[in-house]
Amino acid sequence: MLFLKNKRSFTFIELAIVSLLIFIISLGIYNVFSSGLKIWSKVLGSAKLEDVNIAFEKFTSDLRNVFLFKNIDFKGTKRSLEIPAKVNSKFGKTPGKVVYRYDENKRILFREEKDFSKLYTGSNGLKRILLDNVKDIEFKYYYYDKKKLEYVWEDETKEEIPLAVRLKIKIDNKDFYRFVNIPISNG
């Protein structure tokens, strides 16, 4: 048998120490990345909550600006709402229509506003995405039922303007609600 005396090799202890050092370093790197991902998800979560709050504030502002207008009806279903309201135009605040519509396929809540002139010329209004990644949305309308002598929530609007509107938005399995009293309601 031929013995090589000049060849240097690692002992079991040296291999165990190197393996332990690699494990400790990789565990530290994993913890840094894991903490960074947790912080990033919290930042994105709070940004989504801010987007929902901004959408609710816009919705509240629009409903507080509702007025009776002969040629623009207050129409609402579970997934959309059309209201006569004061909108921004090149002439300042003018009568117009604000439309909230939920697209189930794209999971987007749109807000469109048309001033009075655009309503009758058929031209497109200002359409914006109010919220995206919305799992579900629901509008409800609050009326006084004169037959039952009680207040009820309806899925669709009736002939008169409701006393209040409730908007429920579902994002990431969390439900967010906004109730808005309508000051002009004729109930």
N, C-alpha and C positions, 0 to 999 in steps of 0.2 A: 504494500500500500504506500501510496505516495502522500506525504504530508507537506502541506504548504504552511510554512511557519510565518511568512511575511504578510499573509492575507489577514486583514482586520475585519471583524464581524461584530454585530451588535449582540449584546446579552439580552436575556429576557427582561431583566429589570429596566434596562434602557428603553426597550420597546414599550413596556408598560407605562413608563413615565411620559414618553412622547405621546402615546395614545391618550393618556389622561389630560395632558396639556391641550391637545387638539379638541378634546371633548369639552373642556372648560371654556376655551375660546369660542367654540361654535355655540355653546349654550348662552354665552354673553351676547353674541351677535343676534341670536334668535330673540332674546329678551328685548333688545333694542328695537328690532323690527316689529315685534309684537306690540310694544308700547306705542310706537309710532303709528301703527294701524289703528289702535284703539283711539288715540287722540284724533286722528284724521276722521274716523267715523263719527266721533262726537261733534267735531266741527261741522261736518256735512249735515248731521242731524239738526243742529241749531240753525243752520242756514235754511233747511226745509221748513222749520217752524217759523222762521222770519218770513218766508215766502207765503205761507198760509196766513199769517197775520196781515201781511200787506194785501193779500186777496180779500180778506174779510173787511179790512178798512175801506177798500175800494167799493166793495159790495154795499157796505153800510152807507157810504157817502152817496152812492147812486140811489139807494132806496129813500134816503132822507131828502133827495132832490126830486122825488116823484111829484107830478102835478097832473091835474085833470086836463086832458087835451082831446078835443073832439075827434081828431083824425088819427090818433095813435092810441091803441088799446093796451091795457095791462093784461098780458097773457102769460100763463105759466103752466108748466107740466112738471113731472118729477125730474126731468133732465135739462130743461131749458126755462128761461125767463126773459120776457120782453117787456120793457117798461118805458113810458114816456118820462123823460128826465131832461134836466138842463145839461147840455154837453158843450165841450169846447169846440169852437169853430174859428174861422179867421175873423169873425165879427165879435168875438168874445163868447160869453155864455149865451147859447141860443136853445130853443126847444129842439128836441130830437128824440131818438130812440136808443136805448142801451139794451143789448142782447147778451145774455149769458147762455152758452151752449156747451154741453159736455159731449165730447167725441169718445165713445166707448172703445173703438178700435185703436185709436192713437193714445188713449188715456190722458186726454188734454182737456182742460177747461179754458174755453175761449171767451173773450169779452170783445164785443164789437159795438162801436158807437157811430151813429149816423146823425148828422145835423138835419134840420128840416129840409134844406134844399136837396140833400142827397137822397132823402126818402122818396121824393117825387120825381127825381130824374132817373132813379134806378141805379145810380152809381154806388160803388162799394164804399163802405165807411172804413173807419180805422179799426182793424181787426188785430188783436194781440193775444198771445198766449198768456193767460193769467197764472195757470199752474200746470205742471206736467207730472207724469208718473202718479196720476190720481187713480186709485183703484175703483172708487165709486163716488157718486155725488147724488144728492137728493134735495130738492126744494119741496117745502111744505108751506101751506097757506092757511092762516088763522082767520076764521070767520065766526060770526055769531049766527047760529041756526035759530031762526025765529019760530020754526015749527017745534023743535025740541026744547027751545028755551035754554040753550047751553052753547058754550064755545067749543068749536071743533077744529081739528087740523084736517085739511083736505089735500089730496094729491094734485089737483088741478084748480086753476082759478075759476071763479064764477063770473057773473056779469059785473059785479062791483069790485073795487079795489079791496084787498084783504086788510085786516087790522094789523097783521104782522106776517113776516116771512121768516122761515127757518131754513138755513143752509147747512147741510151736513156734508163734510168732505172726508173721505177715507183715504189715508196715505199710509203705507207700510203697516197695515193692520191697526192703525190708530184712527179713531173718529174725532173730528173736530167740528164743533157746532158754533153757529152764530144765529142769534135771534135779533131781528130788527123790527121795531115798531114803525109803522108808516103813519106819519103825522096827518096826511091828507085823506086817509081812508074815510069812506062815507058809510061805514057800517053803523 
